[in-house]
Amino acid sequence: MFSRLPFHLSASVRGGYDDNVNTSSVDQQGSPFSSANLALTYDFGSPRTKISLGAGAGVTYYWDKIQTPGTNNYDTNENLSFSLTHKVNPRLTLSTIDYVTYQTEPDFSISQGVNHRSGNFFFTDDKISAAFLWTPRFSTSTSYNLTALNYDDIATGLFEDRFENTFGNEFRFLIWPTTSLIAEYRFELVNYTHEGDVIAPAVFINGVKVAPATRLERDSTTQYLLAGFDHIFNPRFNVTFRGGAQFRDFSQGSGESSPYFEGTLNYVLGKQTSVAWTSHYGLEASDNAQSQSRQTFRTGVTAKHDFTPRISGSLAAYYENDDYLGTTNSSGVVSPSFTQQSFDIAVSLRYAVTRSLGLEAGYNYTDVSSDMSLNDYSRNRYWGGVNFNF
């Protein structure tokens, strides 16, 4: 009856103030807010199988009525994560990593969809893979990755809803016990759900009105040719890197290419500190109706540190630079290129009153600057509350 629970449960209640609830550059609206959140994690392990499950649900209520049409005075946030690794035999390992969320706030950590409030949206990122050890030094890993995005608001969903299917194969050669060299090929298909229904509206670039355009085909296929390495410096420090080129072809016949790289770094400094850093550069699916694709550089860092046995803190910072390429549609209308930059940082502190009860406080700052009129804004959120861990 008194054994430890096989799962971890966290509950929190918070209150705070948001100075730009509608994420707008004009007619900014501030409001006090209250939120309640639940989170559950479960980990199971055996010599052959490892399972990790996470689930969360929360609601945020804004006390001043939000003036943006089509939005409610409350937000919901539900998410589910699942990972499974199973060794079928000494040579074959199967794994899956899945993440599903339904939320309102833009999420810079997943970098999908528009970076301002546009109603509730559904997002999922699911990857399955099979790794096979052919010799003690040579192995392959074959994978399939599905990414899907869908907005409840059809006005946003017309330009954003899409499916991205990526097939990949890695060839891995172990040159040292801690280092593997990688050669990888990926094939990606991007399909916009409402591509056949879209008629692009007029937009303003640097204050200049651009005439409405006919439908711009954005469905595409992309091939990746990559090389890189995985290296373990020690049990607490590891790095991965992939670099090469990508070649994209659109359904209407045009195409483009770009350098590509991605990297991750994970470092654990004992029990007190952990740091994770990710970076990415390359062509991505466009979230703007006037551009077929965008050239994106993004980087992000998350860190946790225990200052004392009772006081702990966390940091999450993300930066993204998007260069939207100019295009000419079938009617000869030119959509100029433009640049957009996003920066988001969140810091929080927790003071453990008891083993289960803690006091929390945090601050979140977001800044979006864009050449496109009305797309930029800045935002500050301050909050405090209590947290229970079981």
C-alpha positions in Angstrom: 0.0 0.0 0.0 2.9 2.3 0.7 5.1 1.5 -2.3 6.0 4.3 -4.7 3.6 5.0 -7.5 4.7 3.6 -10.9 4.0 7.1 -12.5 4.7 10.7 -11.7 1.8 13.2 -11.5 2.2 17.0 -11.4 -0.6 19.6 -10.9 -0.2 23.4 -11.0 -2.4 26.4 -10.5 -1.2 29.8 -11.8 -2.2 33.4 -12.2 -0.5 36.2 -14.1 -0.8 39.0 -16.7 -0.4 39.0 -20.5 0.2 42.4 -22.1 -0.6 41.3 -25.7 -3.2 38.5 -25.6 -4.1 38.9 -29.3 -0.5 38.9 -30.4 -1.1 42.0 -32.5 1.1 45.0 -33.5 -1.9 47.3 -33.4 -4.7 47.6 -30.8 -2.8 45.4 -28.3 -4.9 44.1 -25.5 -3.7 43.0 -22.1 -5.5 40.8 -19.6 -5.0 39.0 -16.3 -5.2 35.2 -16.6 -5.6 32.1 -14.5 -4.6 28.6 -15.5 -4.7 25.0 -14.2 -2.6 22.2 -15.6 -2.1 18.4 -15.0 0.9 16.4 -16.3 1.5 12.6 -16.0 4.6 10.7 -16.9 5.2 6.9 -16.9 8.4 5.0 -17.6 8.8 1.2 -17.9 12.0 -0.7 -18.6 13.2 -4.2 -19.2 16.3 -5.6 -20.8 14.5 -5.8 -24.2 11.7 -3.1 -24.0 11.6 0.5 -22.9 8.4 2.5 -22.8 7.9 6.2 -21.9 4.5 7.9 -21.8 3.6 11.5 -21.1 0.2 13.2 -21.0 -0.8 16.7 -20.2 -4.0 18.8 -20.0 -4.6 22.5 -19.1 -6.9 25.4 -19.5 -6.2 29.2 -19.3 -8.9 31.8 -18.7 -8.4 35.5 -19.6 -10.4 37.8 -17.3 -10.8 40.6 -19.8 -12.8 39.7 -22.9 -10.5 39.1 -25.9 -11.5 41.5 -28.7 -10.1 39.4 -31.6 -13.0 38.0 -33.7 -13.5 34.2 -33.6 -11.5 33.7 -30.3 -12.6 32.6 -26.9 -11.7 33.9 -23.5 -10.1 30.6 -22.6 -7.4 28.4 -24.1 -7.1 24.6 -24.0 -3.8 22.6 -24.2 -3.8 18.9 -24.4 -0.8 16.8 -25.4 0.4 13.2 -25.5 3.9 11.8 -26.0 4.9 8.1 -26.4 8.1 6.4 -27.1 8.9 2.7 -27.4 12.1 0.8 -28.1 12.1 -3.0 -28.5 15.0 -5.3 -29.2 13.5 -8.1 -31.4 16.8 -9.9 -31.3 20.5 -9.0 -30.9 20.5 -7.6 -34.5 17.0 -5.9 -35.0 15.7 -3.0 -32.9 12.3 -1.4 -33.5 11.3 2.0 -32.1 8.7 4.7 -32.3 8.5 8.3 -31.0 5.1 10.0 -31.1 3.9 13.4 -30.1 0.3 14.8 -30.4 -1.0 18.2 -29.2 -4.2 20.3 -29.5 -3.6 23.8 -28.3 -4.2 27.5 -28.9 -0.9 29.3 -28.2 1.8 29.3 -30.9 4.6 26.9 -29.9 8.1 27.9 -30.8 9.6 24.6 -29.6 7.9 22.7 -32.4 8.0 25.5 -34.9 4.9 24.5 -36.8 2.1 26.8 -38.0 1.9 30.6 -37.7 3.7 32.3 -34.8 0.6 34.3 -33.5 -2.7 33.3 -32.0 -5.0 31.9 -34.7 -7.4 29.7 -32.8 -7.0 26.1 -31.8 -4.9 23.7 -33.9 -4.0 20.0 -34.0 -0.4 18.9 -34.5 1.3 15.5 -34.6 4.8 14.3 -35.2 5.3 10.5 -35.4 8.3 8.5 -36.3 8.8 4.8 -36.6 12.2 3.1 -37.4 13.9 -0.2 -37.7 17.6 -0.6 -37.0 19.5 -3.7 -38.2 23.1 -4.6 -37.3 24.6 -6.3 -40.3 28.2 -6.6 -38.9 29.7 -5.5 -35.6 30.6 -2.2 -37.3 28.0 -1.6 -40.0 24.3 -1.1 -39.5 21.3 0.6 -41.2 18.2 2.4 -39.8 15.1 2.7 -42.0 12.4 5.2 -40.9 9.1 6.8 -41.7 8.1 10.2 -40.2 4.5 11.7 -40.4 3.9 15.4 -39.5 0.4 16.8 -39.7 -1.1 20.2 -39.0 -4.7 21.3 -38.9 -6.4 24.5 -37.7 -10.0 24.7 -36.5 -10.3 28.2 -38.1 -10.8 27.6 -41.8 -9.5 31.0 -42.7 -6.1 30.0 -41.3 -6.3 26.3 -42.2 -6.8 27.1 -45.9 -3.1 28.1 -46.1 -1.6 26.1 -43.2 -3.2 22.6 -43.0 -0.8 20.0 -44.5 0.7 16.6 -44.2 4.4 15.9 -44.5 5.6 12.3 -45.1 9.3 11.6 -44.9 11.0 8.3 -45.7 14.6 7.9 -44.7 17.5 5.4 -44.6 20.7 5.7 -42.6 24.0 3.8 -43.3 26.0 3.8 -40.1 29.7 2.8 -39.7 31.3 2.5 -36.3 34.8 3.8 -36.6 35.5 4.0 -32.8 33.5 2.7 -29.8 32.2 6.3 -29.3 31.8 7.5 -32.9 29.7 6.5 -35.9 29.9 8.0 -39.4 26.6 8.4 -41.1 25.4 8.6 -44.7 21.7 9.3 -45.1 19.0 9.7 -47.8 15.5 11.1 -47.2 12.5 11.5 -49.4 9.8 14.0 -48.3 6.3 14.6 -49.7 4.4 17.8 -48.6 0.7 18.0 -49.3 -1.4 21.0 -48.4 -4.9 19.8 -47.4 -6.8 22.7 -49.1 -4.4 23.3 -52.0 -7.2 23.0 -54.6 -9.4 25.5 -52.7 -7.0 28.4 -52.1 -7.3 31.8 -53.7 -4.6 34.0 -52.2 -5.8 37.3 -50.8 -4.1 40.7 -51.3 -1.2 41.3 -48.9 0.9 44.3 -48.0 4.7 44.1 -48.3 6.5 47.1 -46.7 3.3 49.1 -46.9 2.8 48.3 -50.7 -0.3 46.5 -51.7 0.3 43.4 -53.8 -2.6 42.4 -56.0 -4.6 39.2 -55.2 -3.0 36.2 -56.8 -4.5 33.0 -58.3 -3.8 29.8 -56.5 -0.1 29.1 -55.9 0.8 25.4 -56.0 2.9 24.5 -52.9 2.7 20.7 -52.9 6.2 19.4 -53.3 8.7 16.5 -53.1 12.2 16.9 -51.6 15.2 14.7 -51.7 18.0 15.0 -49.0 21.6 13.8 -49.4 23.3 14.0 -46.1 26.4 12.9 -44.2 27.4 13.3 -40.6 28.3 11.7 -37.3 27.1 10.7 -33.9 29.7 11.1 -31.1 29.6 10.3 -27.4 32.2 12.2 -25.5 31.2 10.6 -22.2 28.0 9.1 -20.7 26.7 12.7 -20.0 27.8 14.5 -23.2 26.8 13.5 -26.8 26.6 15.3 -30.2 24.9 14.5 -33.5 25.3 16.3 -36.8 23.9 15.9 -40.4 24.8 18.1 -43.3 24.4 18.1 -47.1 21.9 19.3 -49.7 18.2 19.2 -50.4 16.5 19.3 -53.8 12.8 20.4 -53.9 10.4 20.0 -56.8 6.9 21.6 -56.8 3.8 20.0 -58.4 3.6 22.8 -61.0 7.1 22.0 -62.3 9.4 24.5 -60.7 12.2 23.5 -58.3 14.9 24.8 -56.0 17.8 23.5 -54.0 19.6 24.5 -50.8 22.3 23.5 -48.3 21.0 21.7 -45.3 22.2 20.9 -41.8 20.9 19.9 -38.4 22.6 19.2 -35.1 21.9 18.4 -31.5 23.9 18.6 -28.3 23.0 17.1 -24.9 25.0 17.7 -21.8 24.3 16.7 -18.2 26.4 18.3 -15.5 25.7 15.9 -12.7 22.3 15.9 -11.0 22.1 19.7 -10.8 22.3 20.9 -14.4 21.3 19.7 -17.9 21.5 21.5 -21.2 20.0 20.6 -24.7 20.8 22.5 -27.8 19.3 22.0 -31.4 20.0 23.9 -34.7 18.6 23.5 -38.2 19.0 25.2 -41.6 17.3 24.4 -44.8 14.1 24.7 -47.0 10.8 24.1 -45.2 7.1 24.1 -46.1 5.8 27.6 -46.4 3.2 29.0 -43.9 2.5 31.9 -46.2 0.1 31.8 -49.1 2.3 34.0 -51.3 5.5 31.9 -51.0 6.1 28.3 -52.1 8.7 27.7 -49.5 11.0 29.4 -47.0 14.7 29.2 -46.1 14.8 28.7 -42.4 17.5 28.8 -39.7 16.4 28.0 -36.2 18.2 27.3 -33.0 17.0 26.6 -29.5 18.4 25.8 -26.1 16.7 24.4 -23.0 18.4 24.2 -19.6 17.6 23.1 -16.0 19.6 23.8 -12.9 19.2 23.1 -9.2 20.6 26.1 -7.3 20.0 24.6 -3.9 18.1 21.5 -2.7 15.0 23.6 -2.6 15.4 26.1 -5.4 15.5 25.1 -9.1 15.2 27.0 -12.3 14.6 26.4 -16.0 15.3 28.2 -19.3 13.9 27.8 -22.8 15.1 30.1 -25.6 14.3 29.9 -29.3 15.4 32.0 -32.3 14.2 31.6 -35.9 15.0 33.4 -39.2 12.7 32.8 -42.2 13.5 34.0 -45.7 10.3 33.7 -47.8 11.3 33.4 -51.5 9.5 35.6 -54.1 7.4 33.8 -56.7 5.5 34.5 -59.9 2.2 32.8 -60.3 0.4 31.5 -63.4 -1.1 35.0 -63.9 2.3 36.7 -63.9 1.7 38.4 -60.5 4.9 38.7 -58.6 5.0 38.1 -54.8 8.1 39.8 -53.4 10.4 38.0 -51.0 10.5 39.0 -47.4 12.2 38.1 -44.1 10.7 37.3 -40.7 12.5 36.8 -37.4 11.1 35.3 -34.2 12.6 35.2 -30.7 11.0 33.5 -27.6 12.4 33.1 -24.2 10.9 31.6 -21.0 12.4 31.5 -17.5 11.0 30.0 -14.3 11.9 29.4 -10.7 10.5 26.8 -8.2 10.9 26.8 -4.5 10.2 23.5 -2.8 8.2 24.1 0.4 7.9 20.4 1.0 8.8 17.3 -1.0 5.5 17.6 -2.9 4.5 21.3 -2.7 6.3 24.1 -4.5 5.9 27.8 -5.2 6.6 28.9 -8.9 7.2 32.1 -10.8 8.0 32.8 -14.4 8.4 35.2 -17.2 8.0 34.7 -21.0 9.0 37.2 -23.7 8.2 36.9 -27.4 9.3 39.2 -30.3 8.4 38.8 -33.9 9.7 41.2 -36.6 8.6 41.0 -40.2 8.8 42.8 -43.5 5.2 41.9 -44.0 2.8 44.5 -42.6 0.9 43.6 -39.4 2.8 40.4 -38.9 5.1 41.6 -36.1 4.4 42.0 -32.4 6.0 41.8 -29.0 4.6 40.2 -25.9 5.3 39.8 -22.2 3.7 37.3 -19.8 4.3 37.2 -16.0 3.0 34.5 -13.8 3.2 32.8 -10.4 1.5 29.9 -8.7 1.7 26.6 -6.8 2.8 23.2 -8.0 2.1 19.7 -6.5 4.2 16.6 -7.4 3.1 13.1 -6.5 
